[in-house]
Structure formats: structure tokens, C-alpha cells
Amino acid sequence: MTTRTAGIPFLILGQLLLLLLQPCYRKLAYAAGGNWDLLISNIGISAMHMQLLNNDRVIIYDRTDFGASNISLPDGKCRNNSNDLALKLDCTAHSVEYDVSTNSVRPLMVQTDVWCSSGSATSDGSLVQTGGFNDGENVVRVFRPCNGNGSTCDWKEIGGGLIQSRWYATNHILPDGRQIIIGGREAFNYEFYPKTASTNNVFSLPFLQQTNDPREENNLYPFVFLNVDGNLFIFANDRAILFNYMANTVVKTYPQIPGGDPRNYPSTGSAILLPLKNLQAQTIQAEVLVCGGTAKGSYLNASSGNFLGALNTCGRITITDPNPQWIMETMPLVRTMGDMVILPNGNVLIINGAAAGTAGWELGRSPVLSPVIYRPDNPSHSRFEVQNSNTIPRMYHSTSILLRDGRVLVGGSNPHALYNFTGVLYPTELSLETFSPSYLDPESANSRPQIISPASQRKVKYGGRVNIRFTVPGSVKRDLVKVTMVSPGFNTHSFTMNQRMLVLFSGNVTRVGKSAYKINSVFPNSSNLAPAGYYLLFVVHQGIPSEGIWVRIR
């Protein structure tokens, strides 16, 4: 495979453009925190879609219709490829399983085209993935993690599992364990999986048609979050609704985000549900943060070779307020196609993306190499902090997810219709790397908790109490200890579906021995707050998280 040195002049030019696009770039107070580590230079495919499973393995895939990948299928397997006229028989893999513990990949066999699909981890820990392109647009695929070396685990495909073709759709796990699949290209409706007699249908959602810009769309991969009342917050283009999916009614229409610029694909921004707190209170507040994107008309301009600068704004809204209003904040760097990852301490990492253009083939320019950390609990003027920069552009079709040890796994970037490694601005990227936030620095070791009990894979009931024992090598500030629970999400196209954090405990800590402590945490009492399934649980001390353990709530 050709090295990326051919792209270095283009990268330098891109960084000069980035300086011009950032009017206050040189004036920023850079904290320059965090560290980057290259894990594997070539995993064989480009990581367009990622999901962490409860066995600490990550399922990754790209697409099946753009040529041979760089990793062969095992045991001489091949698949008939009706989608690629140049490669009728494809003996290469387009999905892999990454084992975090061994830093190795295993090829998986996906039969139909998974390009620009969606998915969710279900209550039993399986990944259920839906839709795609060509022969995959109506297919449901299931990957069930297995024990031991896992060499027999692979994709199972269910043809016709969807009624509507789903390409660029969004999935969300519901309180009853089903998935809802919302939207997609020319799909102004939603459906459920698995289906029952009463839900074996598609249900119209006019909001998706209302937010569809002619020739640009700007409402694909809508941002969807389960609200604390069981309804769905759905953001598309530049506006949002609170939606009762059971009654097929709009409960509330939110104000348009100020500025009116699009935030969804292809004018791609990102969004996150901020940590849910005070879970035992009568009223629980829920906030959504939407960051980045591009100006109206950017997609058409980029298609004509005019690459407009990305947005530098975030909108924050309390979706549970009777009279909700957007509060706008300014990021230190403009960004489109960025990802937002919730960290174990409740901060948000904004990572990957470009400073100009939009999502789509060859339509992004000037990679943003520096991540930013957003601290939602800080005063409004001190929430953003720029981190140490990367050297690998992560443009269109990049991904990032949180790992159990607190690192963030980063991969992908392929803004081309095929695998393309030479003669282009941003070559197809096959590497995996991690970004380690500053809480993993050696200087934090004395304050870092270690969970002693319960053991990982603990099962808990709704409303249950669990004693969590942990140690800290140094002195403990007991009023700065909290327990957080994070649902690992399905990441693609700058949005992580089902990502949510709940703060279980923040208060008194009991000392039970030398450097040993106990806290009694109460788990959520409703599946509206935490749909059944596997979560990562962390003890956080002074903003420094322990390594997580897996818990299963049901």
C-alpha cells in the first residue's frame, strides 16, 4: 500500500487554509492536553461504522461495493458481489472485529451492502444493524458476541427485515427493547424492529419531509434521543420536535436553532444528550447539545468547487423545559463532520472533521486535526479547551467511540467512491488510533480510582442499590466522587446513536480500609431513563475516571 507522504503538500496547504478560516485561531489559550497513539496502521478496511460490544470488541465495517479491501476472508471464503461489476467474486472482508485487549483484528463476512447504514446494541448485547445500499437497503443483520476466542462469531443476515429501504437512517433503542428506525433517503417515515402484528408497517413522519431541502436534503441521519418522559427528541436540518412514536403525534415543536443553518447530513454537524443527573428527583432535566455543521448552500457550492467555511457554533437546549430556548456558544475551531463522544467524567470530546466543505465524495477540505473538550458544567465562557492535534486527517466517513479504559478509538476517513491511496488530497485511511484525554496522564495516577467490586458483567435491576468498592492511591476528596454509567453507541457519519450517560451517585463516600472506599449507588428506576442493556460504569474522582466495568440493567 502506498504511504501517505504524497498527500503531505496538500495537508500543509490545508492547514494554511484552516488558519484563514479560524479568525481567532492564534489567540486561543491552548491547553494542549491529551495524547495520540497509533494502534494499527492497516486493519484492512476503512472504519466507516463502529460499535463497542460488552466483550470489549469493536465491530467495524465499511461497504461491499467499491472493490477489494486489504484483508482476506478466512478459510478461502468468497462472496458473489452483484453490486460491483468490476469485482464479481469478492474474497476480501468488508467488516472486522477489533479486539481491544490483543490489539488485533479478525475478518468478518457481511453478504449485503452495509454502506451508510444504522444500528443499535440490543438488551442482550447483540448488534442489530439495519439497511444500507443496493441489495442491503431492506436487510437486517445481527452480530452476537460469543465467549472464548470468538472465532465462530459472524454476521447473520435477515433479508426483507425492513419494509422501507433505509439508507442514511437513524436507530434508537426504545424503553421496551425494540429499535425504532427513523428516516433515510426518500424515507419520510419510521418503522420498528423486531415487528409485531400491530407494527408490521411503516408510519408517516411529515417532519422529515418538512426538513428536506431540495437538492441538498440536510436532514439525513437525524439526531434522535430518548427523552426522560419516553418520547423522542428528533432534530433534523435546523429544527426539532418532541415525538410520541406510539401515538404518531408531535408533542412539542422546538424553536429553530438560531442562524437557521443546517446541522445534518450532508451539512454534517453532530449532537449529544448531556449527562442525566438527579435521577431520583420528581423532575429530571434533559439537555441536548448540537455542534458544528455548515452554512446553507454549502453542499451545492462544494459540488461546484467552492468550499465554504464550516460553522463554529453550538446550540444547547433543555428539552424538558416548558418553554425551551436555544443558548448559542462559540467553539474555538470551526468544524463539520466532527464526532461528539461523551467521556466517563461527563465532559464531551469533539473530534475529527473538516473546516470547509461538506460530507460527500471529495467535498471536504482542510482537516481539523485538533480535538476540543467541552465541559458542560463550567461557566459558559470557559467550557471549551483545545487538545493536542493529530497528524492523520479524519474527514468524511471517520468514526470515534469510547473504550472501557477511557481512551477514545478513532478510525476511518474515505471521501472517495473507491479505496483510493494515491494522487488524492486525503487518501483512504485504514488505520486505527486512540486519543487519550489528559485524565489518563501519569500525573493523575495518584487520584485515579480502581473498582474492586462488583465484578464486571454485573446484572442489576431497575431501582436497585449496589455497593461499589474502590481504591485510590492518594488522598480522596469525598465530595468530588461520582459514579457514571455510559451506554456505548453505534457511530457513523458524525453521530453516535443511543449514546447516553447517567450520573448514579454524587455525594457521601465511606472509608472502609486503607485507601479503600465504598459508595452506595441507586440505579435508574425506569427504562425511559436507561433502556435495558449493557452499560459501562465508572467511578470518577476529581474528574479522573476509573477503568470501567460492564453492568447489565434489566
Buried (B, 14 or more C-beta within 10 A) or exposed (E): EEEBEEBEEBBEEBBEBBEEBBEEBEEBEBBEBBBBEEBBEEBBBBBBBBBBBBBBBBBBBBBBBBBBBBBBBEEEBEBEBEBBEEBEEBBBBBBBBBBBEEEEBBBBBBBBBBBBBBBBBBBBBBBBBBBBBBBBBBBBBBBBBEEEEBEEBBBEBBEEBBBBBBBBBBBBBBBEBBBBBBBBBEBBBBBBBBBEEEBEEBBEBEBBEEBBBEEBBBBBBBBBBBBBBBBBBBBBBBBBBBBBBEEEEBBBEBEEBEBEBBBBBBBBBBBBBBBBBEBEEEEBBBBBBBBBBBBBBBBBBBBEEEBBBBBBBBBBBBBBEEEBEBEEBEBBBBBBBBBBBBBBBBBBBBBBBBBBBBBBEBBBBBBBBBBBBBBBEEEEEEBBBBBBBBEBBBBBBBBBBBBBBBBBBBBBBBBBEEBBBEEBBBBBBBBBBBBBBBBBBEEBEEBBBBBBEBEBEBEBEBEEEBEBBBBBEEEBEBEBBBBBBBBBBBBBBBBBBBBBBBBBBBEEBEEBEEBBBBBBBBBBBBBBBBBBBBBBBBBBBBBBBBBBBBBBBB
